[in-house]
Amino acid sequence: MITSIPGTTLFDGAQARKGYALNKMCFSFNDAANREAFLADEDAYCTRYGLGEAQRAAVRSRQVLDLIAAGGNVYYLAKFAGIFGLDVQDIGAQQTGMTKDQFKAKLAAYAR
């Protein structure tokens, strides 16, 4: 059983419990009215879902690695990122510390 990968936050049972409120909130973004409510008042929306201060700080940072550390699951975080016009390649670039163009080039190189 892998218990640690240096530099990686594993999404295990503890992370799932830690991130429940954050992931539930992100899942709500499937509904356009919820995306609009979030954009209108982020703090009130975070309160509605019971996010703690660490999760709120991660939301404000807009940084995927902060959100993952706060218990976010990348599949739900993609819904959050979509509100700001970010796609999966933007998320991958953030996770690897690359620009989006660098990340796309790395993906293309793997495909060869």
C-alpha angles and dihedrals in degrees: 000000000000110000100168141022111184111248093010131105107216115217099226134146093286092051090046091055092044092050100040096110093043093048092045089053092048091049088056088065089079083086116072092214089059092050089052092048090051093050091047094054117000095179094052090047092051089049090052089059096041099244115175124226095268091053092045090051089051091050091050092048092056086209115138095211090054090050092049091049087052089058100271120154113220093230092058093038089060087067090053092047091050090064087066096044094258121142134199091274090056088052092048091049091052092048092052098039092243134124115256091252091052090049092049090049090051091051091049091050090053090052092059 
